[in-house]
Amino acid sequence: MKPIKLSVPHLGGHEKMYVDEAVESTWIVPLGPFVDRFEQSIETYLNTSSVVALSAGTAAIHLGLIMAGVKSGDEVICQSMTFSASCNPIVYLGAHPIFVDSEDETWNISPYYLEEAILDRKKKTGRFPAAIVAVDLYGMPAKMQEISAIASKYGIPVIEDAAEALGSTYQGKMCGTLGLYGALSFNGNKIITTSGGGALVCPDEEADKKVKFLSTQARENKPYYYHTTIGYNYRLSNVSAAIGCAQMEVLPERVARRREIHKIYETALKDIDGIKVHTNPSPDFDSNFWLSTILLDKSIITRTPDELRMFLLERGIETRLLWRPMHMQPVFSDAPYYGEECSERLFANGLCLPSGSILTDDEIRRVTDLIKEAVGNN
Ligand SMILES: *Cc1c(COP(=O)(O)O)cnc(C)c1O
């Protein structure tokens, strides 16, 4: 039987045609007509005015932090439970990550501990943190109303890491547009892909221009190379953008399919004692369900998430443990942490299920049948 993967690229149909077009036009360079078109299609989709296509989501977070004014020696608050790319750019800048726990409704940054962290850092260092990185984990929007209220109370800009949440909405607004800056990713396993790429959603035209400038080596407009600031080689290539244009055409279908897959999991697993499918906590939240995830109640289910993962892997099904929180990573062991054990508990009890839009209903049913078998065999 065909192996079932967690999340693989799902072509729309026009990728090859557009890449051929890019190659034939000899625009095999960063920038070019497909980059403009790709940016415009994201702007239309997100109903926003300024999107800059970049070489990675990580690059988008890096430039977002720079644009928000983060400097060497600053402190930046970041949700602990996330992929390391959310916080690595803080360290690239010589700034210091301060990690904050999740709340258990969305699994994203806890507004309560966010405020506690802000006030305690102010007390300890005399300064407020320079920025907040809030993540929409697995596609689930963070509690942005509460987070924004706290952030604006203390005048701290929010970078929304929406790398996993393209197509998700919060209070009817698109994820990626909910902070001052928003980072998107088009890596191979994301909801759509450019083989590798990202984008930064900017607040206005001026910021958009500055991000384009910084991402193309900060070259001033002179006949010779002239630099007044440090630049980066972070722009998306025209060939990647050609793939992105084809993927944008099918994005609404991809989002609809991921949501359908989540629904199948919810229905199939709802009567299994000890398994909870993570779902929208209220109508304010409409996740794209980039990955469908479950929590195992260990008082009922004796298999650990990793044992369940191995059980499924032996039967050709790829699952993945949840993101191991950053405050539990050796590389960040010196970073302050605010919270309790919510993210640790989620990490200990959760599992990501195969969620690629390419999967058929029968394949999802094979996964749920095997989960039932694994749990029944206790
Ligand atoms: C994928 C991802 C990123 C980084 O995106 P790349 O395009 O791989 O650099 C950042 N944050 C989160 C939460 C992600 O899942």
The ligand as an ORCA input file, in Angstrom:
! r2SCAN-3c Opt
* xyz 0 1
  C       7.847     26.839      8.122
  C       7.835     27.804      9.255
  C       8.677     28.928      9.282
  C       9.798     29.167      8.325
  O       9.512     29.164      7.023
  P      10.661     28.741      5.936
  O      10.023     29.163      4.671
  O      10.860     27.283      6.076
  O      11.882     29.537      6.254
  C       8.533     29.819     10.330
  N       7.653     29.612     11.315
  C       6.854     28.541     11.347
  C       5.889     28.404     12.465
  C       6.932     27.595     10.332
  O       6.161     26.494     10.394
*
